């Protein structure tokens, strides 16, 4: 059974590729939370997998909150995270959370995918060429990840942590996840919005209502930027910084098919 979270589709694609290959069920974490479903029965033939994007060099809060309530018996466990360049100590943090419920990821992987977080001065979407290159490399990496999971290998740690992972995750990431995960800076240009409602449909935490959209401020925003990236007219922005930034979601150009 594979538990996953995804905002702009990178992690969903990775999780789907693995699930299709090993024949295991996918559980979308936001759906599980909506249904108050935290208890699962795992068969002997199944593994327990976690797939998530790295947010501020940590697992997303929604993933960590879900794990804190998850009830499963101990099985072979693995985890894969997607990230734009590196993931710091995200897996160390994940394994500490898993230890609290009696699990431990024995095989851990990072998969470099196109960048989607664009709300800081030094962060931009990748060029189209770089997007294609990252996805092509991920395609080549996935069969190896799948083989490791099928064979239930242990002690596997294939992670792009970056040059200073502790600084990334515990200092910068700590501040980011404590102070910068918010929906308060989202705005919509009414004259550009076509009232399609797509932003509300793609929001994984049901934080948007109406057209033009209004953010509910329900405290569940993950700053995944799905609303921003999927907007067909770039009517949604996060403060002023994203007005001249690009948009990305997996399959946007129609040529990244699995």
Secondary structure, 3 states (H helix, E strand, C coil): CEEECCCCCHHHHHHHHHHHHHCCCEEEHHHHHHCCCCECCCCCCCCEEEEEEEECCEECHHHHHHHHHCECCCCCEEEEEEECCCCCCHHHHHHHHHHCCCCCCCEEEEEECCCCCCCCCCCCCCCHHHHHHHHHHHHHHHHHHHHHHHCCCCCEEECCCCCCHHHHHHHHHHHHHHHCCCCCCEEECCCCCCCCCHHHHHCCCCCEECCCCEECCCCCCCCCCHHHHHCCCCCEEECCCCCCCCCCCCCCCCCCCC
